[in-house]
């Protein structure tokens, strides 16, 4: 957003980028090895009605040393979707929101983030409800059910994975 100010004979403009503000909601869930937390931050954007930033983090059980997994900016301050944070076992967990998905296979020590903007050919931003459902099995096979906007380039109904979602292909 560009903000312009007039002060006497001086006229100046500057670029104001939205940024995360105060935390307005937090949700945390855990298994026996690691925990996942999402903080919803109000958007600071120069006075206009803002959305929210969702910061996903993980930490080992018994630790307060949180590492950032991913951040997703939504145009609206929607509630944290608690059922979008899941564990398969003590090593594997995943989370998804909008057009982003993150998975760990080592108890939250490292995460792989999938983003439709980069990974889905010809996809056009912004479908905030793109990822409707993700189901993974312990062997790494799974599906991602999408909610495409009719006529939208690059959006399909379902993707499949064989490697916990590090790579997704259109369902046959």
C-alpha positions in Angstrom: 0.0 0.0 0.0 1.3 3.5 -0.8 0.7 6.2 1.8 1.1 9.9 0.9 1.4 12.7 3.3 1.1 16.4 2.8 2.7 18.6 5.4 2.8 22.3 4.4 4.7 22.5 1.1 6.2 19.0 1.6 4.6 16.1 -0.2 6.0 12.6 0.4 4.9 9.0 -0.2 6.2 5.8 1.2 5.4 2.2 0.8 3.6 0.6 3.8 3.7 -3.2 3.8 1.3 -5.1 6.0 3.0 -6.9 8.9 2.1 -9.2 11.8 0.9 -7.4 15.0 -0.3 -8.7 18.3 -1.3 -12.3 18.9 -5.1 -12.6 18.8 -5.5 -16.4 19.0 -3.2 -19.4 19.8 -3.7 -23.1 19.4 -1.3 -25.8 20.4 -1.4 -29.6 20.0 1.2 -32.4 20.7 2.0 -36.0 20.5 4.6 -37.8 22.7 7.6 -36.3 20.8 6.8 -32.8 19.6 4.2 -30.1 19.6 2.8 -27.8 17.0 1.6 -24.3 17.7 -0.2 -21.7 15.5 -0.4 -18.1 16.5 -2.8 -15.8 14.7 -1.5 -12.2 14.6 -3.6 -9.2 13.7 -2.4 -7.5 10.6 -0.9 -4.0 10.9 -1.5 -2.3 7.6 -1.9 1.5 8.1 -5.5 1.7 9.3 -7.4 -0.4 6.7 -9.4 -3.4 7.7 -6.8 -6.1 7.9 -6.4 -9.8 7.6 -4.2 -11.9 9.8 -0.9 -13.7 9.8 -0.8 -17.4 10.9 2.6 -18.4 12.3 3.1 -22.2 12.5 5.9 -23.4 14.9 7.1 -26.6 16.5 9.1 -27.6 19.5 10.2 -30.8 21.2 8.1 -32.0 24.2 9.5 -30.4 27.3 11.1 -27.5 25.4 10.1 -23.9 25.0 12.5 -23.5 22.1 10.0 -23.0 19.2 11.1 -23.1 15.6 9.2 -21.4 12.8 7.7 -23.8 10.3 5.8 -21.4 8.0 3.7 -18.2 7.9 0.5 -17.8 6.0 -1.2 -14.4 5.4 -5.0 -14.5 5.1 -7.1 -11.6 3.9 -9.5 -12.2 6.7 -8.8 -12.9 10.4 -10.4 -16.4 10.3 -10.3 -18.8 13.3 -7.4 -21.3 13.5 -8.5 -24.5 11.9 -7.5 -26.9 14.7 -8.2 -30.0 12.6 -5.6 -28.9 10.1 -2.8 -29.8 12.5 -2.2 -33.6 12.6 0.1 -36.3 13.8 0.5 -39.7 12.1 2.9 -41.0 14.8 5.6 -39.7 17.0 7.8 -38.7 14.1 5.4 -37.6 11.4 3.1 -34.6 11.6 1.7 -32.1 9.2 -0.3 -28.8 8.9 -2.1 -27.0 6.1 -3.8 -23.7 5.5 -4.9 -21.9 2.3 -2.4 -23.0 -0.4 0.4 -24.1 1.9 1.2 -27.4 3.5 4.1 -28.4 5.9 5.2 -31.9 6.9 7.9 -33.3 9.3 9.1 -36.9 9.3 11.7 -36.4 12.1 9.6 -35.3 15.1 9.6 -31.6 14.1 13.3 -31.1 13.8 13.0 -30.2 10.2 10.0 -29.3 8.0 9.2 -29.4 4.3 6.8 -26.7 3.1 4.8 -27.1 -0.1 3.3 -23.9 -1.6 0.8 -24.0 -4.5 2.2 -20.7 -5.8 5.5 -22.4 -6.6 4.5 -26.1 -6.9 1.1 -26.2 -8.8 1.7 -25.4 -12.5 -0.2 -22.4 -13.8 -1.9 -21.8 -10.4 -3.2 -18.2 -9.9 -3.3 -16.7 -6.4 -5.4 -16.5 -4.2 -7.8 -19.2 -3.3 -7.8 -19.1 0.6 -9.7 -22.4 0.7 -7.6 -24.3 -1.9 -6.5 -27.1 0.4 -9.7 -28.7 1.8 -8.3 -31.9 3.2 -5.0 -33.9 3.5 -4.8 -37.5 4.4 -1.4 -39.3 4.9 -0.6 -42.9 5.8 2.5 -44.0 7.8 4.1 -45.3 4.5 4.1 -41.8 3.0 1.2 -42.3 0.6 -1.6 -39.8 0.7 -4.0 -37.4 -0.9 -4.7 -33.7 -0.9 -8.3 -32.8 -1.7 -8.5 -29.3 -3.3 -11.4 -27.0 -3.6 -10.8 -25.3 -6.9 -12.5 -22.2 -8.1 -14.4 -23.0 -11.3 -12.5 -21.9 -14.4 -9.4 -21.1 -12.4 -6.1 -21.9 -14.1 -4.0 -24.7 -12.5 -6.5 -25.8 -9.9 -7.3 -29.5 -9.8 -9.6 -31.5 -7.5 -7.0 -33.9 -6.0 -3.3 -34.5 -5.7 -1.5 -37.6 -4.6 1.9 -38.2 -2.9 4.2 -41.1 -2.3 6.7 -39.2 0.0 4.6 -37.6 2.7 3.8 -34.6 0.5 7.2 -33.4 -0.5 6.0 -34.0 -4.0 2.4 -33.9 -5.2 1.0 -35.1 -8.6 -2.5 -34.7 -10.0 -4.7 -37.8 -9.2 -5.3 -40.1 -12.1 
